[in-house]
């Protein structure tokens, strides 16, 4: 079966995350945000999207239309859209049936014409319907959820590749309300020091490729506990966090307690300690951790910055930390770590002896024009205009 995935703002990281959870060989990236994967077994889109930080929508490809002349193609699109909507309408509860369209990549379809044709079809069947539109080329997760297109309607998605148009039905969207609550509703926030977004934390956790929920996850720069909180919500049972700041440990404890109560999480074992990362092996035994997932101190974010000094200090800190990681991590275990990338400055280069950098992007997609990575096979995360970007580094202990 063919599924489509609408990727987040960083498609390289989104695909790397997907590849860590789903084994796929047949994949087609039609645009920066539109990925088709062919799988032999069915997936549960509603459950899967809750565990993904970098995917906005998941759906199933229902029709593949050869592009003939524009008139014939439009007729095929209308017929296929009516077929898909009618099938979904029969399965939906009684009441008004809502429908909408999204076109991805270079796809050009006359959504207004399709909407009118579909509306007329339902009128002939004496079915009350509403055409959901947006100012954007695509419908957002918010619009889809608010208009109940997953439960009382349908979103039809179109994407063109060469001489073919793929038509699909959206089956799940990112739980934006939950993500917003976990980001802005948690009791302890540290906007001054900065916090890793929950979606990025999820992506980093997934990059570790852990198959057992009993795996031991360590975050030795835990800050306010975002990574540990998201790991708990994803079902991981054994969490260890440390930080040199007593306030950070207190914030982590508050946020973890709040999350466990909010989502009724049980059997989560977490240990939090005020410790210096350079002493990690003194309070964690050798070959103990299955994965170390962390965003360390990234240097000053404001004011005049002496980059040469900052980079030198961070390289010293990270080199010492990675040396400690090697002592407490199991052989073959991974470190998923953020390194700062300062605009216009040379890349930070800590010592990572005993590890190798892993490229998490599937080999069959590494040369795709929409994907970007650094010369050392890492992924840059950030938005245009930032002074400090995040470099997502995957290290494997050898």
N, C-alpha and C positions, 0 to 999 in steps of 0.2 A: 504494500500500500504506500502511496506517496503522500507525504505530509509537507506542509509549508510552515516556515518559522519566520515571523517578522522580528528582525533583530533590533537591538538597542542602538544607542548612539556610537558604540564602538563595536563594529561587526567582527573584527578580528578576535576580540576578547569573547564576544557572544558565541562565536563558532568554537573557540577553544573550550569554553564551558560546556557546550552541547556535546562535543566529542568526548569529554570526560565522563559523561553520563550515558550516552547512546553510541553504540558501535555501528558505524555506517561507512560503507564503501561507495555507494552511489549517491552523489550529492551534486547539486547544481545551484550555484550562486548567481542569480539573474541580475541582482542589483545589490547595492551596498546593504540593503536591509531585507532582502528577500531570498531565502534559502529553501530549496526543495530537497528533501531526503526520501529515498526509497527504502522502506524497511520490510522485512519478511514477516514480522509480527506486529500486531497492533499495539499502540501505546494508549495511555490514559491522559489525554491533553489537559484535563482539569487538574489532575494531581501533579503532573509534570511541571506545569507552568508555575506552581507555587514554590517549586524548589529551584527555579531559574532566576538569576538576577538580570540576565542580559537578553531576555526574550519578551517581546511585547504581546505577541499573539501566536497561537498555534492553530492550524486548521488542516483540513484534508483536501487534496486535489480531487475534484469530481469530474472534470471534463478537460480534454485537450483538443483545441480547435485549430485546424490548419488555416492559416491566413491566405485567403484567395484574393479576389478583388474586395474592395472595402464594403460594397453592398452585400455580397454573399456572407462575408465575415460578420457583419452586423446582424444579419438574419440568424446566423448560427449562434451568436452571442445571446440574442433575444430568446431563441428556443431553449438553449441550455440554461439560461437564467430562470425562465419560467418553470422548467422542469425541476431545477434545484429548489426554488422557492415553494413550488407546489408540494413537493415531497416533504419539505420541512413544515409547511403549514398543516399538513395532515397529522403531524406528530405533536404540534403545539397545542396548548390549552385553548379553549374557546375565548373569543374576544378579538380585539383589533390585532392584526398581524403587521408587524413593522419590518421593513427591509431597507437595506442600504448597500452601496457599492464602494469599493476602494480599488484604486489602480496603482500598481507599484512599478518602479523603474521607468522605462521609456514608453510604457503602455499608454496608448491614447484610446479611450473609449468614450462614447457619448452617453455619459451616465444619465443625463436628463431624459434622453430618448428612451433608454432602457427603463428608467423609472416610470415614465408615462405608460410604456407598453405593459409593464408588469402591473401597474395600478389598474389599467383597463382590463387586464386578464382577470384580476380578482373581482373587479366590479361585475364582470359578466358572470362570475361564479357566485355573486351576491356575498362576497367575503369582504368585511371591513378591513381596510389596510391603510398604512401610512408610509410614505417614502421619506426615510431619514437622510438628510443632507448635511453637509459641513462645508465650511469655507475652504478647508484644506482638501488636497487631492485624496487623502485617505481618512477614514474615520478613526478617531482615537479610542483607546480603551475606555475612557470616561464616557464618550458618546455612545459607544456600544453597550456599556453597562446601564447607563441611565435610560436608554431606549429599549432595554430588554431584548436586544437582538439575538442573544444566545438562548433565551428561554421562551420568548414569544415572537420570534422573528428570525431573520437571517441577515448576516453580512456576507455578500458575495465579493470575493477577492479575485482580481485579474492581474496577470503578469505576462509579458511577452518575452519570448526567446526565439531569435531567428524567425522562422516562418510559422511559429506556433504560439497560441495564447493558452495559458493555463488558467483554468477557472477553479476556484476552491471555496469552501465554506469555513468560516472561522468557528472554531470549537471552544476556545478558551482565550481569555485575556489576562494580562498581568494584574494581580490584586492590588491596585493602586491605593485603595483606602488603607489596607493593612500596612503597606510599605510606608505610607505617609505617617500613620500612627506610630509605627516603630521608630521612625526617624525623628519626628517632631513632638510626639506625645510621651516619650519616655521621661521618667522623673528626673534623671540626671543627665544634663547636656553640658558640653564644654565647647562653646562656640569660639572661645578665645584660642584654645590650643588646636582646634580643628578636630573633626570626627570623620571617620571613613563612612561613606554612605552605605546603608544596609544592602543595596543591590550589588555594590562592588564587593562587600564582605561575602555575600552568597557566591559570587563568581569565583572568588579566591578559594573559598572552601571547596567548591566543586572541582577546581583545578587540581586539588590534592588527590583526586581519584580514589577516595577511600570507599571500600565496598562493605565494610562492617561498621554498623552504628555503635559498636562497643570500642571502636578505635579511640586512642588517646590523642586529643588535640591540645596543643600548647600554644598560647599567645603570650610571649614574654614582654611585649609592649602593649598591654591590653587596653590602656586608656580608659574610656568609659564602657568598654566591654561589648562593642558592636559585633565583633567577630565571634566571640563566645556566645553571645545572645542568639545570633543567627544560626550558629552551629547547633545550639540547643533546640531551636525551633525546627531545624531540619532533622532532628531525631538523634543526634549524637549524644551519648550518655556520659562520657568521661572527658571533662574539660578542666584544663589547668591554666590559670592566668596569673601573671605577675607584672609588676610595674614599679619603678623607683619612686613613684609618687603615691603617698598615702591617700590623697584625694581621689586619684584614679581608681584605686582599689575599692574605695568606698562607693564611688559612682558605679563601678562595675557590679558590685554587690546589689545596689539598689535597682539597677536596670535588669539584672538577671532575676531578681526576686519578683519584680513587676511583671516581667514577661512570663515567668512560670505560672503566676497567678492568673494573668490575662488569658493565656492559652491552655490552662489546666495541664501543664507539663508535669509528668511524674518520672521518678527514677533517674533524674538528672544529677550526676555527681560532679560537683565543681569545687576546686580548691583555689583560693585566691591568696596571694602573698605579696607583701611589699619587699621587693628584692631587686638588686641590680642585675641586669642581664649578663654582665661579665662574670657573675658568680653562679650562673645557671646550673652548672654541673655539680655545684655544692649542695643543692637542694632538690635536684632531680637526678635519679640514678641513671647510669649508662644504658644506652639502647632501650630507653623507656617509651619515648614518644613515637607515634605513628606518623604524625605530621606536625609541623610548626607553621602556623599561619599568622602573619603579623604585619602591621604597619608601624614601623619604628618612628622615632622622632625624625622629622624631615628637614630640620633646620628652621631658622627664622623665616616667617612669611611676610613680614612687614618691615618698613623702614629701609635705610641704607644697608645693603648687604655686601660684605667682603667675601665674594664667592670663593676665592682661593682658600681663605681660612676656613670657611664653612665646609667646603667640599673635603678639605684635608681632615677636619675634625670628624665628619660623618664617616669617611672611609676608615678612620681608626676605630670608631665605635662599631661600625658594621662588621669590620674584619674580626674584631674581638668577639662580637655576638655570634657570627657564623662559626667561629672556632668552637664556641660553647655548644652551638646547635649540633655540630658533628658528634660531640660526645654523648649527647642525650637522645639522639635520633636513631631509630632502627636503620640498619642497612637497607637501602632501597626506598627509604622514606623520603618524603618531599618537604622542602621549605618553600612556601609561597609567601613572597616578601615584596614589599613596596620599597623601591629606591627613588629618591627625588630626581627629577630631570629639570634642571634650571635652564630657562630659555636663554639661548645664545652662549651657553657654557659647555665645557667638555663633559662627557658622561662621567658620573661617579663610578669608581672602579675599586671596590673593596676586594680583599683577598678571599677567595672561596675555595681554598684547597680542600680536597676530599669530597668535593661536589662537582657535578657537571650541570651546565645550563640545559634545560629541556625546552624544545619548541613544542608548545601544546596544540598547535594548529594541525589538523589532519594533513598528511603528506599530499593527498590528491587535491587539496585546495590552497597549498602554500604559494602557488604562483598566480593566484587569482588577482586581477587588477584592483579589486575592491579591498583587499586585505593589506595591512601595513604592519611591519615589524622592524625592529632595530637590526643593526648589523650583527648583534650578538644573540639574535633569536628571542628577544623579549618584546613585550607589548607596551606601548605608551598609552596612558589613559588620561584624558583631560579635555578641556574645551578651549577653543581658540581664544587667545587673549590672556590666558593664564601665564603667570610668571613661573610657577612651579607646577610641573606635570608629575604624574605618578608613573613610574616604570614598573610594570608587573613582571617579577622575576620568578621563574620556577627552577629550583635547584633540586637535584636528586643525589642522595648520598651514595658514594661509590666505595 
